[in-house]
């Protein structure tokens, strides 16, 4: 799996690897709303249950394509994510927003969570001109539609500061297309 990504196999080990309270909180919440089903649904989410982490939440719609594959659209982007990425992504399709190189690196994690119907966590470092812009750990939690297929992803971010390092991170690329919230505008 690229980018040091980890997929859920053992719940206890997976939770330990999350390292950060905001990610553990999201994972435990996701498990609690699953009940005895393999996956919770979007309708199971109650924002009042996760108020402390709401600013770090990103809900992503998963839209299967008739020719195969998926399109992804930001349904909701938390306020801290808007502040950190310096743009509002809500309602935007990934392919309209992000550079092709970024999509090439990031979409496999989203697709893996959709197709395997399992949470994943990965480390991302964004760099521009050889300088680190930001680093974060991203938890992807799949949500099922009425047919049992994943139709939404619940993402939660934990940002890293210089003095608060995660395990080794990956190289990053600038992520936005020119004119679409890029720091290069």
C-alpha positions in Angstrom: 0.0 0.0 0.0 1.4 3.4 -0.9 2.3 6.2 1.6 2.7 4.1 4.6 -1.0 3.3 4.6 -2.4 0.8 7.0 -5.6 -1.1 6.5 -7.7 -2.5 9.4 -7.1 -6.2 10.1 -6.9 -6.3 13.9 -9.0 -3.7 15.7 -6.8 -3.3 18.7 -3.6 -3.0 16.6 -5.2 -0.6 14.2 -6.4 1.7 17.0 -3.0 1.7 18.6 -1.5 2.8 15.2 -3.9 5.7 15.0 -1.8 7.4 17.7 -3.9 10.6 18.0 -7.0 11.1 20.1 -9.0 12.7 17.3 -8.5 9.6 15.1 -9.2 7.1 17.9 -12.4 9.0 18.8 -13.6 8.9 15.2 -12.7 5.2 14.8 -14.5 4.2 18.1 -17.5 6.3 17.0 -17.6 4.6 13.6 -17.5 1.2 15.3 -20.3 2.2 17.8 -22.7 3.3 15.0 -21.9 0.1 13.0 -23.7 -2.0 15.6 -23.7 -5.6 14.3 -23.5 -4.5 10.6 -20.3 -4.6 8.6 -20.5 -0.8 8.0 -22.5 2.1 9.4 -24.5 4.4 7.0 -24.3 8.1 6.4 -27.7 8.3 8.1 -26.2 6.8 11.3 -23.9 9.8 11.7 -25.0 12.4 14.3 -22.8 15.5 14.3 -23.8 16.1 17.9 -21.9 12.9 18.9 -18.6 14.1 17.4 -18.6 17.8 18.1 -15.0 17.9 19.3 -13.7 16.4 16.0 -16.2 18.0 13.6 -13.7 20.7 12.5 -11.4 17.9 11.3 -14.1 15.9 9.4 -14.4 15.6 5.7 -17.3 13.7 4.2 -16.7 12.5 0.7 -19.4 11.2 -1.7 -18.5 8.1 -3.6 -20.2 7.9 -7.0 -19.8 4.7 -9.0 -19.4 5.2 -12.8 -21.2 3.1 -15.4 -17.9 2.5 -17.2 -16.2 1.4 -13.9 -14.3 3.3 -11.3 -15.6 6.1 -9.1 -15.9 9.8 -8.8 -15.4 11.5 -5.5 -17.0 14.8 -4.3 -16.5 16.7 -1.1 -19.9 16.7 0.7 -18.7 18.5 3.8 -15.4 19.9 4.8 -14.7 20.8 8.5 -13.8 24.4 9.5 -10.3 23.5 10.5 -9.7 21.8 7.2 -10.9 24.9 5.4 -8.5 27.0 7.4 -5.6 24.7 7.0 -6.0 24.1 3.2 -7.0 27.8 2.8 -10.0 26.9 0.6 -13.6 25.6 0.8 -13.9 22.3 -1.0 -17.5 21.5 -0.2 -19.4 20.4 -3.3 -16.3 20.1 -5.5 -15.3 17.0 -7.5 -11.8 15.8 -6.9 -10.8 15.8 -10.6 -11.8 19.5 -10.8 -9.9 20.5 -7.7 -6.7 18.5 -7.5 -3.6 18.2 -9.6 -3.4 14.8 -11.5 -0.2 13.9 -9.6 -2.0 14.3 -6.3 -5.0 12.3 -7.5 -2.6 9.5 -8.7 -1.1 9.3 -5.2 -4.2 9.7 -3.1 -7.1 8.0 -4.9 -5.8 4.4 -4.4 -6.4 4.9 -0.6 -10.0 6.1 -1.3 -10.7 3.3 -3.7 -9.2 0.7 -1.4 -11.5 1.8 1.5 -14.5 1.7 -0.9 -13.8 -1.7 -2.5 -12.5 -3.5 0.6 -15.1 -1.8 2.9 -12.4 -1.4 5.6 -10.9 1.7 7.3 -7.5 2.8 6.3 -5.1 5.3 7.8 -2.1 6.9 6.1 0.4 9.7 6.5 0.6 12.5 4.0 3.2 15.2 3.7 2.7 18.1 1.3 5.7 19.8 -0.1 6.2 22.6 -2.6 9.5 23.6 -4.1 11.2 21.2 -1.7 9.7 22.8 1.4 7.3 21.0 3.7 3.9 22.7 3.7 2.1 20.4 6.1 1.9 16.9 7.3 -1.1 14.9 8.6 -2.4 11.5 9.3 -5.7 10.7 7.6 -8.2 8.1 8.7 -10.7 7.0 6.0 -13.9 5.3 7.4 -16.3 3.8 4.8 -20.1 4.3 5.1 -22.6 2.1 3.3 -25.6 3.0 1.3 -29.0 1.1 1.3 -27.6 -1.5 -1.0 -24.6 -2.2 1.3 -22.0 -0.6 -1.1 -19.9 2.2 0.1 -21.5 5.5 -1.0 -19.7 7.9 1.4 -16.3 8.2 3.2 -15.8 9.8 6.6 -12.3 11.2 6.7 -10.7 12.6 9.9 -7.4 14.5 9.9 -4.8 14.8 12.6 -2.2 17.5 11.7 1.4 17.3 12.7 3.6 20.1 14.0 7.3 20.2 13.8 7.7 19.1 17.4 4.9 16.5 17.2 6.1 14.0 14.7 4.2 10.9 13.6 6.1 7.8 12.5 7.9 8.5 9.2 5.9 10.4 6.7 5.9 10.4 2.9 6.9 12.9 0.4 4.1 15.0 -0.8 3.2 17.1 -3.9 1.3 20.4 -4.3 -2.3 19.3 -4.3 -4.6 21.8 -5.9 -5.0 22.8 -9.6 -4.0 26.3 -10.5 -6.9 28.6 -9.5 -8.6 26.0 -7.3 -7.4 26.9 -3.9 -3.7 26.2 -4.7 -1.1 28.0 -2.6 0.6 28.6 -5.9 -2.1 31.0 -7.1 
